[in-house]
């Protein structure tokens, strides 16, 4: 592969790595949003059992994303906290 002037192989490799990382991160963030939407629909239906089950799934996904540094750990804990507060309000 012939390089243009001012291009280094390391820069090209980093660009390729960034592309793969971006697609993975985008997929994980999309999965988070989908899981939260499912949880919220269970809340609007006032289905506490299903919502409790979905909260476990959402928190697992958020914790994994935080562990892989896709989202910040405090962002993940804040979202889990707010969702669990909403679940306790429904249970009452």
N, C-alpha and C positions, 0 to 999 in steps of 0.2 A: 504494500500500500504506500503510494507516494504521498508525502506530507507537503502541505502548503507551507509557505514561509511563516515563521512565528508559531508553528504548531509543534508540540512535543508529544511523543508517544504516551507519556504519563498523563498528559492533559486529556488525550483522547480516551485513555482507559478509564480515567475518573468520570468522564462524560457518560461512558457506557454503564459504569457502576451506578451513577446517579439515576440513570434511566430505569434500571432494574429496581433500585431502592424505591423510587417514586411510585412505580406500579404496585409494588408490594404494600407500601404504606397506604396508598389510595384504597386498595382492596380491604385492608384491615379497618380503616376509618369508615368505609362503606358498611362493613359488617357490624361495626359498633352502632352506627346510625339505625340500621335495620333492626337490630336487637332492641334498641331503646324504643323504636316505634311500635314493635310488637308488645313490649311491656306497657306502653302507654295505652294501646288499644284494650289490653286486658283491664287496665285501671278504669277506662271509660265505661267498660261493660260491667264494672263492679265485681269482677271475678277475682277474688282475693287469692284463691288457691293457685290459679294459673299465673297470676301476677307474682306471687312468691317464688314460684318455680322459675319464671322468666328473669326475676331479679338475680337469682343465683347465676344464671347463664350470662346475663349482662355484666355482672361484677367479675366473673371469670375472664370474659373477653377484655374488659377494661384493664384488669390487672396484668394480663399477658401483654397487652399493648404498651402499658407503662414499663413493664420489665424489659421489653425490647426497645424502649425509648422512642416509640412512635408517637405517644403522647406523654406529657409530663405526669409524674406520679401523683402530684397534688391535684392535677386536673382530673385524673381517674378517681381519686378518693372523694373529691368534691361531687362528681357526678353520681357515684355510688351512694353517698350520703343523702343527696337530694332525692334520688329515686326511692331510697328506703324510707325517707320521711313521708313521701307521698303515699307509699304503701301502708304505713301505720295510720295515716289519716283515713284511709279507706276502711281499714279493719275496725275502726271505732264506730 
